Amino acid sequence: MLLDPAGRNLPAHYEPHDPEADAVALRQLAIDLQRFSPRVGIEEPDALALDIGGCAHLFGDEPLMARQVWQALHRLGCRARVAVADTIGAAWGIARFTGERVTIIAAEQTERVLDALPIEALRLPETTINRLHRLDVRTIGCLRALPRASLPSRFGSEIVSRLDRMFGNVPELLEPIRPAEPLETRQAFEDPLSDRRTLETVLRRMLAELVEQVRPRQEGIQRLVCRLEPEQGEAVELSIGVSRPGDAVANLWELFALRLERTPLPEEIAAVRLRVVATAPLSRHQPELYARDASRDAGLEFDRLLDRLSSRLGSDAVLRPRLVPDAQPEHACRFEPALENDSARQDQPMRSTRLPRPLHLLIEPAAVEVVSVVPDGPPVRLRWRNHSHVVRFAWGPERIAAGWWRSPHVERDYYRVETDDGRRFWLYREETASRWYLHGTFE
């Protein structure tokens, strides 16, 4: 249960666990914190390490710098704890297992503070932690009291290595995150450019330059932004995206030209900037000598059609359905732009269901009149749109209920029925009011 400072209940918000998206966000945090130190590394799975040697005086001192780091993370929406210590292992353990937002450990206090930490602060495997717990060794101080020579044979060599790194007997290297070089090019004109054909020639050459920068990475362009800076007035930005990353200048330029057609351009352009904002690994296929993979070619052509339509009509005008893991049928699908490039969700397989679902789902369930032999039994006759249908076969019920967090509460019994004229319907009885509704048809 979540409570606000006044003690009132707060609505719960749920998000699916996405380790890949978490790793991307952690890397971005590391890049953001490089304003405090040029050496920022990631300590899996959810910690960052900063080498602040020679940097603290730029922010006052170590306590002031640590508080500024915490405030920066807080402004970014992160709940964090910051610790300053002589080693990475010591800082990790203190930040993880002390309740203070900011903790500064002086060199003469290091051993005393570390000995009081639980053995989990050594970042040991769970099996080793469990073995130590069975022996009632629960703090680092208790572990250090054991004969050092017996530790590797009893618990493995890693335990000694972790102790030495935490107490500074062995250096622990920090591998800093290196931000990717920006992929962009800019062309300024001595005289403002007003000819559209000349502009297209310049843009095509700049696009070719960007493609040549991306190719050594074995990646293709997925989204780029063009900024037209006029002599006077506000700049004009236009973007293009593709469903599959590509490095073919001709294909990318075709989409660019379509986008330019529907964009009002400034009368006089002083400079042009072209920037790649999203790339992805290229998928290469071995060419076939005789046979052709028709399905793959059809998929490529379909993707190019989506790209052209999105460039001409706008990304919000071309949508595709996306399955959502929700038991309530009307919430089990949503529509999003066809060029949505969320790598965390893209190509994520949905778990298939053996339960049949109708090909056509009504936007709103339609109330129908149903006759049953028994009050809670299957339907034997239904009336919809002033037509009466006799039910020959019925399958069900299938109970579908919404989660407790969704309001209003939904509890339905669904039936698949086949009528005497061969039509098949998907009906449900609302348990709370005992009313019947038609939700879909298998046609």
NUKEMI-484347 format. One line per 3 residues: their letters; for each residue z, x, y of N, C-alpha, C. Coordinates in steps of 0.05 Angstrom, whole numbers, plus 5000, padded with zeros to 4 digits. Example, Ala and Ser with C-alpha at 12.3 -4.5 7.8 and 13.67 -1.06 7.14 Angstrom:
% NUKEMI-484347
AS) 5156/5264/4886/5156/5246/4910/5156/5264/4934 | 5142/5257/4955/5143/5273/4979/5157/5258/5001
This chain:
% NUKEMI-484347
MLL) 5000/5017/4976/5000/5000/5000/5000/5018/5025 | 4983/5011/5044/4982/5026/5069/4996/5010/5091 | 5012/5024/5107/5027/5011/5129/5021/5025/5155
DPA) 5019/5010/5177/5017/5022/5203/5045/5029/5213 | 5046/5043/5237/5073/5050/5247/5092/5027/5251 | 5081/5003/5254/5098/4979/5258/5106/4967/5232
GRN) 5097/4978/5209/5105/4967/5183/5087/4945/5173 | 5064/4940/5186/5046/4919/5178/5026/4930/5157 | 5017/4912/5139/4998/4920/5119/4971/4927/5132
LPA) 4959/4948/5122/4932/4955/5132/4912/4950/5109 | 4888/4941/5116/4868/4936/5095/4860/4962/5082 | 4858/4961/5056/4849/4985/5041/4819/4989/5043
HYE) 4811/5014/5045/4782/5020/5045/4776/5039/5022 | 4756/5032/5006/4750/5047/4982/4723/5061/4985 | 4721/5086/4976/4696/5101/4976/4693/5113/4949
PHD) 4668/5113/4938/4663/5126/4912/4668/5156/4913 | 4679/5167/4892/4683/5196/4890/4656/5210/4888 | 4651/5228/4906/4625/5242/4907/4631/5272/4912
PEA) 4634/5288/4890/4640/5316/4893/4619/5332/4909 | 4593/5325/4905/4572/5339/4919/4574/5335/4949 | 4578/5310/4957/4581/5304/4986/4606/5318/4997
DAV) 4628/5319/4981/4652/5332/4990/4647/5362/4995 | 4631/5375/4977/4625/5403/4980/4608/5408/5005 | 4589/5390/5010/4573/5393/5034/4590/5390/5059
ALR) 4608/5371/5059/4626/5367/5082/4644/5390/5087 | 4654/5402/5064/4672/5425/5067/4657/5449/5078 | 4632/5453/5070/4616/5475/5080/4612/5471/5110
QLA) 4607/5446/5118/4602/5441/5147/4628/5446/5163 | 4651/5440/5151/4676/5446/5164/4680/5476/5168 | 4672/5491/5147/4674/5521/5149/4657/5531/5172
IDL) 4633/5520/5175/4615/5529/5197/4627/5521/5224 | 4639/5497/5225/4651/5488/5251/4675/5507/5259 | 4690/5517/5239/4713/5533/5245/4706/5562/5251
QRF) 4680/5569/5250/4672/5596/5257/4675/5602/5287 | 4682/5583/5302/4689/5588/5331/4716/5602/5333 | 4732/5600/5312/4758/5614/5312/4756/5642/5299
SPR) 4739/5645/5279/4736/5671/5266/4708/5672/5254 | 4695/5696/5255/4668/5698/5243/4669/5698/5212 | 4693/5701/5201/4695/5703/5172/4711/5678/5162
VGI) 4697/5658/5153/4709/5634/5142/4697/5629/5114 | 4714/5627/5095/4705/5623/5067/4717/5597/5056 | 4705/5588/5033/4714/5564/5019/4731/5572/4995
EEP) 4754/5560/4993/4771/5563/4969/4771/5536/4954 | 4757/5536/4932/4753/5511/4917/4781/5499/4909 | 4783/5472/4908/4761/5453/4914/4761/5442/4943
DAL) 4784/5447/4957/4786/5432/4983/4801/5449/5004 | 4797/5475/5004/4811/5491/5024/4792/5511/5037 | 4800/5519/5061/4784/5539/5076/4802/5563/5082
ALD) 4791/5587/5081/4806/5611/5088/4793/5625/5111 | 4809/5632/5132/4799/5645/5156/4812/5673/5157 | 4796/5693/5161/4806/5720/5167/4809/5722/5197
IGG) 4834/5722/5206/4840/5722/5235/4848/5749/5245 | 4844/5770/5229/4850/5797/5238/4834/5804/5263 | 4847/5811/5284/4833/5818/5309/4824/5794/5325
CAH) 4830/5769/5317/4821/5745/5331/4844/5730/5345 | 4869/5733/5335/4890/5716/5344/4895/5719/5374 | 4893/5744/5385/4899/5748/5413/4879/5733/5431
LFG) 4856/5726/5421/4837/5711/5437/4846/5682/5442 | 4865/5673/5426/4875/5645/5428/4904/5645/5435 | 4915/5667/5445/4943/5669/5453/4958/5687/5433
DEP) 4965/5675/5410/4977/5690/5389/4973/5674/5363 | 4984/5684/5341/4979/5670/5315/4989/5641/5315 | 5014/5635/5324/5022/5607/5324/5004/5589/5341
LMA) 4997/5598/5365/4979/5582/5382/4952/5578/5369 | 4941/5599/5356/4916/5597/5343/4917/5577/5320 | 4938/5579/5304/4941/5561/5281/4943/5532/5290
RQV) 4957/5526/5312/4959/5499/5322/4932/5489/5332 | 4916/5507/5345/4889/5499/5354/4871/5493/5330 | 4873/5508/5309/4857/5503/5285/4865/5475/5274
WQA) 4891/5470/5272/4900/5443/5262/4890/5421/5280 | 4891/5425/5306/4882/5404/5325/4852/5399/5322 | 4837/5421/5318/4808/5418/5315/4801/5402/5289
LHR) 4816/5408/5268/4811/5392/5243/4820/5363/5246 | 4842/5359/5261/4851/5332/5266/4831/5316/5282 | 4818/5328/5302/4798/5314/5318/4773/5307/5301
LGC) 4768/5323/5280/4746/5318/5262/4752/5297/5241 | 4776/5286/5242/4784/5265/5223/4795/5276/5197 | 4804/5301/5196/4815/5313/5172/4845/5314/5172
RAR) 4858/5307/5150/4886/5311/5147/4890/5338/5134 | 4901/5357/5149/4902/5385/5140/4930/5397/5145 | 4935/5418/5130/4958/5435/5135/4948/5464/5138
VAV) 4960/5478/5157/4951/5505/5163/4974/5525/5158 | 4968/5546/5145/4988/5567/5140/4976/5594/5147 | 4992/5612/5159/4984/5639/5166/5002/5658/5149
ADT) 4989/5675/5133/5004/5694/5116/4987/5719/5113 | 4998/5739/5099/4985/5765/5096/4962/5764/5077 | 4962/5745/5057/4941/5744/5037/4930/5716/5035
IGA) 4906/5714/5023/4893/5688/5020/4910/5671/5000 | 4919/5683/4978/4935/5668/4959/4961/5657/4970 | 4974/5674/4986/4999/5665/4999/4994/5642/5018
AWG) 4974/5644/5035/4968/5623/5054/4960/5597/5040 | 4945/5600/5018/4937/5576/5002/4961/5562/4991 | 4979/5577/4978/5002/5565/4966/5021/5552/4986
IAR) 5025/5566/5008/5044/5555/5029/5033/5530/5041 | 5007/5530/5047/4995/5506/5059/4995/5482/5040 | 4991/5489/5014/4989/5467/4994/5017/5455/4987
FTG) 5038/5472/4986/5063/5463/4975/5086/5463/4995 | 5080/5464/5021/5100/5459/5041/5091/5435/5058 | 5110/5420/5068/5103/5396/5082/5097/5399/5111
ERV) 5098/5423/5122/5094/5427/5150/5064/5427/5157 | 5057/5417/5181/5029/5418/5189/5020/5447/5194 | 5037/5462/5207/5030/5490/5213/5054/5507/5205
TII) 5049/5528/5189/5070/5546/5179/5061/5575/5184 | 5079/5590/5197/5073/5619/5202/5094/5635/5186 | 5085/5653/5169/5103/5668/5152/5102/5698/5162
AAE) 5124/5708/5171/5126/5736/5178/5126/5753/5153 | 5117/5779/5157/5114/5797/5134/5141/5800/5119 | 5164/5802/5133/5189/5807/5120/5199/5782/5105
QTE) 5188/5759/5110/5197/5734/5097/5178/5726/5074 | 5157/5741/5070/5136/5732/5051/5148/5729/5023 | 5162/5749/5012/5171/5748/4985/5191/5725/4981
RVL) 5209/5721/4999/5228/5700/4996/5215/5672/4996 | 5195/5668/5014/5182/5642/5015/5165/5638/4990 | 5150/5658/4981/5133/5655/4958/5149/5651/4932
DAL) 5172/5664/4929/5188/5660/4905/5197/5632/4902 | 5200/5617/4924/5210/5589/4923/5187/5570/4917 | 5162/5578/4918/5140/5560/4913/5137/5554/4883
PIE) 5127/5530/4876/5122/5524/4847/5100/5542/4836 | 5099/5545/4810/5079/5562/4798/5051/5551/4802 | 5048/5526/4809/5021/5515/4814/5008/5529/4838
ALR) 5025/5542/4855/5014/5556/4878/4998/5580/4871 | 5000/5589/4846/4984/5613/4837/4956/5606/4829 | 4948/5580/4830/4921/5572/4823/4914/5580/4795
LPE) 4932/5575/4776/4928/5581/4748/4916/5557/4734 | 4903/5561/4710/4893/5539/4695/4915/5520/4686 | 4908/5495/4683/4928/5475/4676/4942/5481/4649
TTI) 4927/5492/4630/4940/5499/4604/4962/5520/4608 | 4957/5539/4625/4978/5560/4630/5002/5547/4645 | 4997/5530/4664/5019/5516/4678/5036/5500/4658
NRL) 5023/5486/4640/5038/5470/4620/5055/5487/4602 | 5045/5511/4594/5060/5529/4577/5085/5539/4592 | 5081/5546/4617/5103/5556/4633/5124/5534/4637
HRL) 5115/5509/4641/5134/5487/4644/5151/5483/4619 | 5138/5486/4595/5152/5482/4570/5174/5503/4567 | 5170/5526/4580/5191/5547/4579/5210/5545/4603
DVR) 5207/5523/4618/5224/5518/4642/5220/5540/4663 | 5196/5551/4665/5189/5570/4686/5174/5553/4707 | 5187/5546/4729/5175/5527/4748/5170/5538/4775
TIG) 5181/5561/4782/5176/5574/4808/5165/5602/4804 | 5153/5612/4825/5142/5639/4824/5164/5659/4821 | 5187/5654/4833/5210/5672/4830/5219/5674/4801
CLR) 5220/5652/4787/5227/5652/4758/5207/5668/4742 | 5182/5665/4749/5161/5679/4735/5163/5709/4739 | 5168/5717/4764/5170/5746/4770/5195/5759/4758
ALP) 5214/5742/4751/5238/5753/4738/5233/5761/4709 | 5211/5750/4697/5205/5758/4669/5193/5786/4668 | 5196/5800/4645/5184/5826/4643/5154/5825/4648
RAS) 5144/5841/4667/5116/5840/4674/5098/5847/4650 | 5107/5867/4634/5090/5876/4612/5085/5855/4591 | 5103/5835/4589/5100/5814/4569/5083/5791/4578
LPS) 5077/5789/4604/5062/5766/4614/5033/5764/4603 | 5017/5786/4603/4989/5783/4594/4988/5773/4565 | 5005/5784/4547/5003/5776/4519/5012/5748/4514
RFG) 5030/5738/4532/5041/5711/4528/5025/5689/4543 | 5014/5696/4566/5001/5676/4583/4973/5684/4592 | 4963/5707/4584/4936/5715/4592/4937/5734/4616
SEI) 4916/5750/4619/4915/5770/4640/4912/5759/4668 | 4903/5734/4670/4898/5722/4696/4924/5719/4712 | 4946/5714/4698/4971/5708/4712/4980/5733/4728
VSR) 4977/5757/4717/4984/5781/4731/4965/5786/4755 | 4939/5780/4751/4920/5783/4773/4926/5765/4796 | 4934/5740/4790/4941/5721/4811/4966/5730/4826
LDR) 4985/5740/4812/5010/5749/4825/5003/5773/4844 | 4988/5792/4834/4981/5815/4850/4965/5807/4875 | 4947/5788/4873/4932/5779/4896/4950/5765/4916
MFG) 4968/5748/4906/4985/5733/4925/5003/5752/4940 | 5014/5772/4927/5033/5790/4941/5020/5815/4953 | 4993/5816/4953/4979/5837/4967/4977/5863/4952
NVP) 4984/5864/4926/4982/5889/4911/4953/5895/4904 | 4937/5874/4902/4908/5877/4897/4894/5862/4919 | 4874/5873/4933/4860/5858/4954/4844/5835/4942
ELL) 4844/5813/4957/4828/5789/4950/4806/5786/4970 | 4781/5788/4961/4758/5789/4979/4752/5760/4989 | 4744/5759/5014/4736/5733/5026/4706/5734/5029
EPI) 4693/5714/5017/4664/5712/5019/4657/5692/5041 | 4649/5701/5065/4645/5683/5087/4620/5666/5084 | 4621/5642/5095/4599/5624/5095/4579/5633/5117
RPA) 4554/5634/5110/4533/5641/5129/4517/5616/5136 | 4517/5607/5160/4501/5584/5167/4471/5590/5165 | 4456/5571/5156/4427/5575/5154/4415/5578/5181
EPL) 4395/5595/5182/4380/5599/5207/4365/5573/5214 | 4366/5565/5240/4352/5540/5247/4322/5543/5244 | 4309/5522/5234/4280/5522/5230/4268/5506/5254
ETR) 4260/5520/5274/4248/5507/5297/4230/5526/5311 | 4212/5514/5327/4194/5530/5344/4190/5514/5370 | 4185/5529/5391/4182/5517/5418/4158/5530/5432
QAF) 4143/5513/5446/4119/5522/5461/4122/5511/5489 | 4123/5529/5509/4124/5521/5537/4096/5527/5549 | 4088/5511/5568/4062/5513/5581/4065/5521/5610
EDP) 4048/5539/5619/4049/5547/5647/4040/5524/5665 | 4019/5510/5657/4011/5486/5671/4018/5462/5653 | 4029/5441/5664/4036/5417/5648/4012/5407/5632
LSD) 4017/5400/5608/3995/5391/5589/3992/5361/5591 | 3968/5352/5596/3963/5323/5598/3941/5313/5579 | 3927/5332/5566/3906/5324/5547/3918/5320/5519
RRT) 3913/5296/5508/3924/5289/5482/3913/5307/5459 | 3887/5313/5460/3875/5329/5439/3887/5357/5439 | 3891/5368/5462/3904/5395/5464/3932/5394/5453
LET) 3946/5373/5459/3974/5369/5449/3973/5369/5418 | 3955/5353/5407/3953/5352/5377/3947/5379/5365 | 3929/5394/5378/3923/5421/5368/3947/5439/5368
VLR) 3963/5438/5390/3987/5454/5392/4007/5446/5370 | 4011/5420/5367/4031/5410/5348/4023/5418/5320 | 3998/5416/5313/3989/5423/5286/3994/5453/5281
RML) 3989/5470/5300/3994/5498/5297/4024/5504/5293 | 4041/5490/5309/4069/5494/5307/4080/5484/5280 | 4068/5461/5270/4076/5451/5244/4069/5471/5222
AEL) 4046/5484/5224/4038/5504/5204/4058/5528/5205 | 4067/5536/5228/4087/5557/5231/4113/5550/5217 | 4122/5525/5220/4147/5517/5207/4144/5516/5177
VEQ) 4121/5507/5167/4117/5507/5138/4118/5535/5127 | 4107/5554/5141/4108/5582/5132/4136/5593/5132 | 4154/5583/5150/4182/5592/5150/4197/5579/5126
VRP) 4190/5555/5118/4204/5541/5097/4196/5551/5069 | 4171/5559/5066/4161/5566/5039/4176/5588/5025 | 4184/5610/5039/4199/5631/5024/4225/5621/5012
RQE) 4236/5598/5021/4260/5587/5010/4255/5570/4985 | 4229/5567/4977/4222/5549/4956/4231/5521/4961 | 4228/5513/4987/4235/5486/4995/4212/5474/5010
GIQ) 4214/5448/5013/4194/5433/5028/4208/5417/5050 | 4192/5410/5070/4202/5394/5093/4206/5365/5085 | 4229/5354/5091/4234/5326/5086/4237/5309/5111
RLV) 4246/5322/5132/4248/5307/5158/4247/5328/5181 | 4231/5321/5201/4230/5339/5225/4228/5322/5250 | 4236/5334/5272/4238/5320/5298/4221/5336/5318
CRL) 4205/5321/5333/4189/5333/5355/4200/5323/5382 | 4205/5342/5400/4215/5335/5426/4194/5344/5447 | 4185/5324/5462/4166/5329/5484/4180/5329/5510
EPE) 4180/5351/5524/4195/5354/5549/4176/5353/5572 | 4178/5331/5588/4159/5328/5611/4166/5345/5635 | 4148/5346/5654/4154/5360/5678/4176/5347/5694
QGE) 4176/5320/5693/4197/5304/5706/4204/5281/5688 | 4229/5273/5689/4238/5251/5672/4251/5260/5646 | 4257/5240/5630/4271/5245/5605/4252/5253/5583
AVE) 4262/5270/5565/4245/5279/5542/4241/5256/5522 | 4220/5258/5507/4213/5238/5487/4216/5252/5459 | 4231/5239/5441/4234/5249/5414/4221/5230/5394
LSI) 4208/5242/5374/4198/5226/5352/4203/5242/5327 | 4208/5228/5305/4214/5241/5280/4196/5230/5258 | 4191/5246/5237/4177/5237/5214/4193/5246/5189
GVS) 4191/5230/5168/4204/5236/5143/4186/5230/5120 | 4191/5243/5098/4176/5238/5074/4195/5232/5051 | 4185/5217/5031/4202/5210/5008/4205/5233/4989
RPG) 4185/5251/4988/4187/5275/4972/4182/5299/4990 | 4199/5320/4987/4194/5344/5004/4167/5356/4999 | 4154/5365/5020/4127/5377/5018/4123/5400/5036
DAV) 4103/5416/5028/4096/5439/5045/4066/5439/5050 | 4053/5416/5047/4024/5414/5053/4021/5405/5083 | 4009/5423/5099/4007/5417/5127/3990/5392/5132
ANL) 3969/5388/5116/3951/5366/5120/3966/5339/5116 | 3982/5337/5095/3997/5312/5090/4018/5307/5112 | 4032/5328/5120/4052/5325/5141/4039/5318/5168
WEL) 4016/5330/5174/4003/5324/5199/3992/5296/5199 | 3983/5285/5177/3973/5258/5176/3995/5239/5185 | 4020/5243/5175/4042/5226/5183/4049/5230/5213
FAL) 4047/5255/5222/4052/5261/5250/4032/5246/5268 | 4007/5247/5261/3987/5233/5277/3992/5203/5278 | 4000/5191/5256/4006/5163/5256/4030/5156/5274
RLE) 4049/5174/5274/4073/5170/5291/4065/5174/5320 | 4048/5192/5327/4039/5196/5354/4025/5172/5365 | 4009/5158/5348/3994/5136/5357/4011/5114/5368
RTP) 4035/5110/5357/4052/5088/5366/4075/5097/5385 | 4072/5121/5396/4093/5132/5413/4081/5136/5441 | 4092/5123/5462/4084/5128/5490/4090/5156/5498
LPE) 4070/5172/5505/4075/5200/5512/4077/5204/5542 | 4091/5224/5551/4093/5230/5580/4065/5238/5590 | 4061/5233/5616/4035/5240/5628/4031/5270/5629
EIA) 4052/5285/5635/4050/5314/5637/4073/5327/5621 | 4066/5344/5602/4086/5355/5584/4089/5385/5590 | 4114/5393/5596/4119/5421/5603/4125/5438/5579
AVR) 4136/5427/5558/4143/5442/5534/4145/5423/5510 | 4142/5435/5486/4144/5420/5461/4162/5436/5443 | 4180/5421/5430/4198/5434/5410/4196/5419/5384
LRV) 4193/5434/5362/4190/5422/5336/4213/5434/5319 | 4228/5416/5306/4252/5425/5291/4254/5411/5264 | 4259/5427/5243/4263/5415/5216/4293/5409/5213
VAT) 4299/5384/5207/4327/5375/5205/4335/5371/5176 | 4316/5370/5157/4323/5366/5129/4302/5379/5111 | 4311/5394/5092/4294/5406/5072/4305/5400/5044
APL) 4289/5404/5024/4298/5400/4996/4280/5418/4978 | 4291/5425/4955/4275/5442/4936/4249/5427/4928 | 4228/5443/4926/4202/5432/4917/4202/5429/4887
SRH) 4188/5408/4878/4184/5404/4849/4156/5411/4842 | 4153/5433/4828/4126/5443/4820/4120/5433/4792 | 4094/5427/4786/4085/5419/4760/4062/5436/4751
QPE) 4063/5443/4725/4041/5459/4714/4016/5442/4711 | 3994/5450/4723/3969/5434/4720/3960/5433/4691 | 3949/5410/4683/3939/5406/4656/3909/5410/4654
LYA) 3901/5422/4632/3872/5429/4629/3855/5404/4623 | 3865/5387/4605/3849/5364/4597/3861/5337/4605 | 3886/5333/4595/3898/5307/4600/3910/5306/4629
RDA) 3912/5283/4639/3924/5278/4665/3947/5259/4662 | 3968/5265/4676/3992/5248/4676/3987/5226/4697 | 3977/5203/4688/3969/5182/4707/3994/5171/4721
SRD) 4017/5169/4707/4041/5157/4719/4051/5175/4741 | 4049/5202/4737/4059/5220/4758/4041/5218/4782 | 4014/5218/4778/3996/5215/4800/4000/5189/4815
AGL) 4005/5167/4800/4010/5141/4813/4036/5143/4830 | 4056/5156/4819/4081/5159/4835/4077/5174/4861 | 4061/5196/4860/4055/5211/4884/4040/5195/4904
EFD) 4020/5179/4895/4005/5163/4913/4023/5141/4926 | 4041/5130/4910/4059/5109/4920/4077/5121/4942 | 4088/5145/4937/4105/5158/4957/4089/5163/4982
RLL) 4064/5172/4980/4049/5177/5004/4043/5151/5020 | 4040/5129/5005/4036/5103/5018/4061/5095/5033 | 4085/5099/5021/4110/5093/5035/4113/5111/5060
DRL) 4105/5136/5058/4107/5154/5081/4089/5145/5104 | 4064/5137/5097/4045/5128/5118/4055/5102/5131 | 4064/5083/5115/4074/5057/5126/4098/5062/5144
SSR) 4116/5079/5135/4140/5084/5151/4134/5098/5177 | 4114/5116/5176/4106/5130/5201/4093/5110/5220 | 4077/5092/5210/4063/5073/5228/4080/5050/5237
LGS) 4097/5039/5219/4112/5015/5226/4141/5021/5234 | 4151/5045/5227/4179/5051/5232/4194/5050/5206 | 4214/5068/5204/4229/5070/5179/4245/5045/5172
DAV) 4254/5030/5193/4269/5006/5187/4252/4982/5179 | 4226/4985/5180/4208/4963/5172/4199/4966/5143 | 4204/4988/5130/4196/4992/5102/4221/4998/5086
LRP) 4229/4979/5070/4254/4980/5056/4250/4980/5026 | 4270/4990/5012/4270/4989/4982/4297/4979/4973 | 4298/4965/4950/4324/4956/4940/4339/4979/4927
RLV) 4365/4978/4930/4383/4998/4918/4405/4983/4903 | 4408/4989/4877/4429/4976/4861/4456/4986/4869 | 4475/4968/4869/4503/4974/4876/4521/4966/4853
PDA) 4539/4983/4845/4557/4976/4823/4577/4955/4831 | 4569/4930/4833/4586/4908/4840/4582/4885/4821 | 4604/4874/4811/4602/4853/4791/4591/4827/4803
QPE) 4596/4822/4829/4586/4797/4841/4556/4799/4846 | 4540/4782/4835/4511/4786/4835/4499/4788/4863 | 4508/4773/4882/4496/4774/4909/4503/4800/4924
HAC) 4522/4815/4914/4529/4841/4926/4520/4865/4909 | 4505/4860/4888/4497/4881/4869/4471/4895/4878 | 4461/4888/4901/4436/4901/4911/4436/4901/4941
RFE) 4426/4922/4953/4423/4923/4982/4396/4936/4988 | 4386/4931/5012/4361/4942/5021/4366/4963/5042 | 4352/4986/5039/4355/5008/5057/4328/5020/5062
PAL) 4325/5036/5083/4299/5048/5089/4288/5064/5065 | 4262/5060/5060/4249/5073/5037/4251/5104/5038 | 4253/5114/5063/4255/5143/5066/4283/5153/5069
END) 4302/5137/5060/4330/5145/5060/4333/5171/5045 | 4344/5192/5058/4345/5219/5045/4374/5227/5040 | 4390/5208/5030/4417/5215/5024/4418/5227/4996
SAR) 4420/5254/4996/4419/5268/4970/4442/5262/4952 | 4464/5252/4964/4487/5246/4947/4482/5221/4931 | 4465/5203/4939/4459/5179/4924/4432/5179/4912
QDQ) 4414/5196/4921/4386/5195/4912/4385/5203/4883 | 4368/5189/4868/4363/5194/4840/4389/5192/4824 | 4408/5176/4833/4433/5173/4818/4429/5150/4798
PMR) 4430/5155/4772/4424/5134/4753/4445/5113/4752 | 4437/5088/4751/4456/5066/4748/4460/5061/4719 | 4484/5055/4711/4490/5048/4684/4477/5022/4676
STR) 4460/5022/4656/4445/4998/4649/4464/4978/4636 | 4457/4953/4638/4473/4931/4626/4456/4917/4606 | 4468/4908/4584/4454/4892/4564/4453/4863/4571
LPR) 4468/4855/4592/4469/4827/4599/4443/4820/4615 | 4429/4799/4606/4404/4791/4620/4410/4780/4648 | 4393/4787/4667/4396/4777/4694/4369/4765/4702
PLH) 4370/4745/4720/4345/4731/4728/4327/4749/4745 | 4301/4744/4743/4282/4759/4759/4284/4750/4788 | 4292/4725/4793/4293/4715/4820/4321/4705/4826
LLI) 4334/4716/4846/4361/4707/4853/4359/4693/4880 | 4370/4669/4882/4370/4654/4907/4386/4668/4928 | 4378/4666/4953/4393/4678/4975/4420/4666/4976
EPA) 4422/4640/4974/4447/4626/4973/4447/4608/4948 | 4468/4609/4931/4469/4591/4908/4466/4562/4917 | 4450/4547/4902/4444/4519/4908/4461/4500/4891
AVE) 4474/4481/4904/4490/4462/4889/4472/4444/4872 | 4480/4439/4847/4464/4423/4828/4483/4403/4815 | 4472/4381/4805/4487/4362/4790/4484/4368/4760
VVS) 4506/4371/4747/4506/4379/4718/4523/4359/4702 | 4512/4354/4679/4527/4337/4660/4534/4354/4636 | 4560/4353/4628/4570/4368/4605/4582/4348/4585
VVP) 4582/4355/4560/4594/4338/4539/4624/4338/4542 | 4635/4362/4547/4664/4365/4552/4668/4377/4580 | 4691/4373/4592/4695/4381/4620/4688/4410/4625
DGP) 4697/4429/4608/4691/4457/4613/4670/4468/4594 | 4653/4451/4583/4633/4459/4564/4607/4467/4577 | 4587/4475/4561/4561/4482/4572/4546/4458/4583
PVR) 4527/4462/4601/4512/4440/4612/4492/4429/4591 | 4488/4402/4592/4468/4390/4575/4446/4377/4591 | 4451/4373/4617/4430/4362/4635/4437/4371/4663
LRW) 4416/4377/4679/4420/4385/4707/4399/4372/4724 | 4406/4369/4749/4388/4357/4769/4386/4376/4793 | 4361/4384/4799/4357/4403/4821/4331/4396/4835
RNH) 4331/4394/4861/4308/4387/4878/4296/4361/4868 | 4313/4341/4864/4305/4314/4856/4291/4313/4829 | 4294/4334/4813/4282/4334/4786/4304/4337/4766
SHV) 4303/4321/4745/4323/4322/4723/4312/4339/4700 | 4329/4356/4689/4321/4374/4668/4341/4371/4645 | 4330/4369/4621/4347/4367/4597/4349/4395/4585
VRF) 4374/4404/4580/4379/4431/4570/4376/4431/4539 | 4358/4448/4529/4354/4451/4500/4373/4472/4489 | 4375/4495/4503/4392/4517/4494/4409/4527/4517
AWG) 4433/4536/4511/4451/4547/4531/4466/4571/4519 | 4468/4592/4535/4483/4616/4527/4505/4621/4547 | 4529/4625/4538/4551/4631/4556/4577/4619/4545
PER) 4597/4620/4561/4598/4629/4589/4602/4659/4591 | 4594/4670/4614/4599/4697/4622/4616/4696/4647 | 4641/4706/4645/4659/4704/4667/4654/4727/4687
IAA) 4650/4721/4712/4646/4740/4734/4667/4734/4755 | 4683/4753/4762/4703/4750/4783/4702/4773/4802 | 4707/4768/4827/4707/4789/4848/4733/4803/4848
GWW) 4734/4827/4859/4758/4843/4861/4779/4829/4878 | 4804/4836/4874/4826/4823/4889/4824/4829/4918 | 4810/4851/4926/4809/4859/4954/4789/4843/4970
RSP) 4772/4828/4956/4751/4813/4970/4760/4784/4974 | 4754/4775/4998/4762/4747/5005/4737/4733/5015 | 4732/4707/5007/4749/4691/4989/4746/4700/4960
HVE) 4766/4692/4944/4766/4700/4916/4743/4685/4901 | 4730/4699/4883/4707/4689/4868/4714/4690/4838 | 4711/4667/4825/4715/4666/4796/4696/4645/4785
RDY) 4676/4655/4770/4654/4638/4761/4649/4641/4731 | 4639/4620/4718/4630/4620/4691/4600/4615/4691 | 4584/4636/4684/4555/4635/4685/4544/4626/4658
YRV) 4522/4611/4659/4507/4602/4635/4477/4608/4639 | 4464/4617/4618/4435/4618/4617/4426/4594/4601 | 4408/4578/4613/4399/4553/4600/4369/4553/4599
ETD) 4359/4540/4578/4330/4535/4576/4326/4505/4573 | 4308/4494/4590/4304/4465/4590/4282/4457/4571 | 4278/4430/4569/4258/4420/4550/4229/4426/4559
DGR) 4225/4432/4585/4198/4439/4594/4194/4470/4595 | 4212/4486/4583/4209/4514/4580/4220/4531/4603 | 4231/4518/4623/4242/4533/4646/4269/4544/4639
RFW) 4276/4567/4651/4302/4580/4646/4317/4585/4672 | 4342/4577/4673/4358/4578/4697/4384/4594/4691 | 4395/4603/4713/4421/4617/4712/4440/4601/4729
LYR) 4459/4587/4716/4478/4569/4729/4506/4581/4727 | 4523/4572/4745/4551/4579/4742/4568/4555/4751 | 4592/4554/4739/4612/4534/4747/4633/4549/4762
EET) 4639/4539/4785/4660/4550/4802/4687/4540/4792 | 4704/4559/4783/4729/4551/4769/4748/4537/4789 | 4749/4546/4814/4769/4535/4832/4763/4506/4839
ASR) 4738/4498/4840/4731/4470/4848/4715/4455/4827 | 4709/4468/4804/4694/4456/4782/4667/4445/4792 | 4654/4459/4810/4627/4451/4819/4607/4470/4807
WYL) 4582/4460/4804/4561/4475/4791/4540/4484/4812 | 4530/4508/4808/4510/4519/4826/4488/4533/4810 | 4464/4532/4821/4441/4547/4810/4439/4573/4826
HGT) 4440/4596/4812/4440/4622/4825/4414/4637/4822 | 4398/4631/4801/4374/4646/4797/4357/4633/4776 | 4332/4642/4774/4313/4632/4754/4299/4655/4740
FE) 4294/4652/4714/4280/4673/4699/4250/4667/4699 | 4238/4668/4722/4209/4662/4725/4195/4683/4741
